[in-house]
Amino acid sequence: MCIFLKLQKSFVAQPALSRQIQQLEDEWGVLLFERDKRNVKLTPAGEFLKEEVKKLLNQVENIKKRTRQIQHGEEGEIRIGHPGSAVYSVIPELLVALNEKYPKIKVALGEILEVDLVKSIQNASIDVGFIRESPFDNNLSSKVLFRENFALVIPDNHWLNEENFENMGQLKNESFILPPKHAGETYYNVLLGICQREDFLPEIMFESNFGATILRLVEHNLGVSILPVSYKYGSNLKVRFLELKNIPEKTELSMVWRKDDNNPVLKSFLKVANMLTFGMD
């Protein structure tokens, strides 16, 4: 390999180079050059070796390039955990921006319950998470990326509509479909508070922490629900969203990651996320 590189660059004195070629031919038991008093040319074996050396040099250069990319966070994998609503808000825009700046970064997405999501970050099963409740853990960093209104979700044939809806008190006799308390106590209490302001507690008939499940249950007239309004952008079901614009409660989506994570790919991901400005109702 070195011999042919030196031949191309001609940085070695001819006698020394000739000796190295002769040593290689003797060691391998092949004839690489045909020589006479006036000309020197490659034999078929020499031509083959030259082409293979070129391939190897290209491979080495590619390895060097990829090694630098990995070190600088330009190539690798980022593992993301998220609630279902995040795919209707921040995730698509973020992944588009990431792919434009770092096209060699692979992304592994997984929809995870919030209680499990925090554990997954803590035990390094995922690298970054999107979460409605920022965890109280000094070993984690977080940043609010997105803030939006809640929406009342009702079946398409429900008697309420944009014209006659006034407040949540009109739903006091309805059955509700809400996330379970154990899946996120703070978020759960916010939803209850929306109803309590109108002097009633919701009658919870079904519990689910997956938005897609809740939407299907609402569609089948099994109850009404309260969800982040962004869910309406990914729904083609027979449900209606009545946005709750005039209440103080909002829902936030935060990005969470480990403070001690030195993964260069994570740093690149955070850099892209910090460059974007998401909707903040």
N, C-alpha and C positions, 0 to 999 in steps of 0.2 A: 504494500500500500504506500509506504513512505517513498519507495523508489520511484514510483510513477508520479507521485506528487512532486518530487524533486526534479524529475525530468521535465515536467510542465513548467516549473518555476525557474529552473536552471540556477539554483542558489548554491549548488555543490560543484566543486571542481571536477572536471571530466574524469581524470584518473581515479579519484576516490569513488565517484558514482559508478564507474565501470567495474571497480572491484566489488562494490556492493551487489551489483547485478550478477556478477559471476558467482558470488557467494550464494545468492538466492537460487540461481540455476543449479548449482551443485547440491544445495540442501534439498531442493524439491525434485531433483532429477529430471528437469525439463529444460528445453531450449526456448528462451523467450525472444531472442533476437537472432536474425540471420545477418552475418557480418562478412564483408569482403573488404578489400583494400579501399574501395571508394564509397560503399554504402552500408548503412545499418538500418534494418527494418524489422518490425515485429513479426514473429511467427504466428500461426493461428493460435497457439497456446498463449502467446504474449498478448494478442488482440483480446482473447477471452479474459485474461487477467486484468487488462486495462479497463474493460467495460465493467467488470465486477467491482473493481476498486472505485470506479466512478459512483456506482450504486451505493457502495458502503460509505463513501464520503458524503453523499447526499443524505443517507440515513443518519449519520453522525450529526450533520448540520441540523436536521430536523429534530433530533433528540435534544440538542443544545437549545434550540428555539423553544420547544415544548417545556423543557426544564425551567427556562426563564419565565415562560408564561405562567406555569404553575406557581413558581415562587412569588410572582407579582399578582397572583389572583386573577389571571386572565383565562385560566382553564381549570376545570375540576367540576365538583358537584356541590350544590347547595340543597339541603333537605328542609322543606317547609311544611309546617302544620298550620291548619287554618279552620275556622268555622265556615259553614256553607255560604253564608252571606258575603264573605270576602271575595268570592269569585264574581260577584256582581258589582263590586266596588273597586278596591285597590289592586287586586292581584293581576288582572289583565294588563292594565296600564304599566304596572311595575315590570312585568315580565317582558313586555314589548321593549321598554327602555333598556332592560338588562341585556336582552338579545341583540339589540342594536350596538351597544357598547362592548359587550363581551360575548360574542356569538359562540364561543367554545365552552361556556359554562353550561353544564347540564343541571336541570331543575327537577327534583323529585317532590311532588305535591301529595299531601294526604289530609283528608278531612278528619279532624280529631275532636273529641269532646274536650271542653276547656279544662276540666279537671285533669284529664290525661295529658293534655297539651303541655301544661306546666311541668309535669313529671318528665315528659319526653325531652323537654329542653334541659332540665336539671340533670338527667342521666345521659345526655348527649345522643339520644336517639334521633333528634332533629337538631338543626342548626339555628333556626329562627321560627318564631310562631307569630300568628296574628290572633289577637285575643280581645274579648270584650271587657274583661276584668284584669287590670294590671296586677300581677302577683306581688305580695309583700315578701320579697326575697332580695337581700342585699347583694347576692351574687349574680343577679340578673339586671340587665339594663332594659329600658323600655322607652318608646316614643309614640305619642299619639299621632296617627297618620290621617285619620278620617273621623269626622263627626257628622251625624245625620239624624233626621227625625225618625220617630217611630211611626208606624201606620197600623190602623185597625184593619184586620183582614177578615173579610166576610164572604159567604157564598155569593155567587153571581146573582142568585134569585132572592137575596135577602131584602127585606123591606127598607133597610137604611140605604141612603145614597148621598152623593155630594150635596144635594139640595136640602135634604131634611135632617142631615146629621148636625147635631149641636154640641154634644159632649158625651163622655163615656157613661154618664148616668143612664143613658138610653139603653145600655146593654146589661143593666143589673139583673135581669131575669134570663140572660143567655148562659149557655154552657161555654166554658172556655177551654182552649187547648194551649197549654203553656209549657215551657221547659221545667224540668224538676228542680227543686230547691238545691239538691245536693250537687247539681251540675254547675252551679254558680250562684251563691247566695246573694251577692250584691246585685247582680243582674235581675235575679228573681224578685228581690224586694223593690227594685225600681218599677217593675211591671205591676206589682201589687199596689204600689204607691199611686200609679196612674189611675187605678180604680178607686182607691181609698179617698182620693180627693173629691170624688163624687159620692162619698158616703156608702160605698158597698165593697164587699170583698167578692172577687170572681168565684163562681162555682166551677172548679177545675174538674173536668170529666176525663180528660186525656192528658198525658204528659209525654213530651218528646223534646229532645235537645237538637233534633235535626230539622232544619227549616223545610226541606223538601217533604218530609213526612207530615209536618204540620199543615202545609199547603194542601196536600192531598186529603187530609182529614177535613179541613175546612170546605174543600170542594164538594165533599160528600155529605155536607150539612150535619157534620158531627159536632160542630161548635164554631166559635169565632176565636181569633187570636190577635196578639200584638207582636209585630215583627219589625226589624229595621226596614225602612221604606225601600232600600236598595233591592230587596227581594223581588219587587215588582218588575224589575228589568230583566229577570230571568224566568219569569213565569208566563206560560201560555195556558194555564189552567182556568177553570171557570170560577174565578174568585175576583173580588174587587178590593182595592187598597184605598182606604180613606186616610190620607196623611194627617197626622196629629201635629199641625204646625203651631198651635196656640197653647202648648203645654211646655213647662220648663224642662221636662226630662228630655234628654238627648241620649243617643247611644254612641259610644266611641269605639274605634277599632285601633288597638295599639300593636306595635311591633315589639317583640321581646326576644332577647338573645343573651347568651352567657357573657359576662364581663371578661372572663379569662380565656375566651375562645380566640386563639391566634390564627385561625384558618384564614389564609389570604383571600380565599373566595368569598368568605363571609364579609370581609372588609370591603371588597368590591361591590357586593350586594348592598351593603349599608350605604356606600357612597352613592349608588344610583338612587336608592330610596330617599336619601336626604336631598337629592337634587330635584325631586318631583314635588309638586304642590297639588294635593288631592282636594276634592270638594270638602269644605268644612262648613256645613249648614249652621 
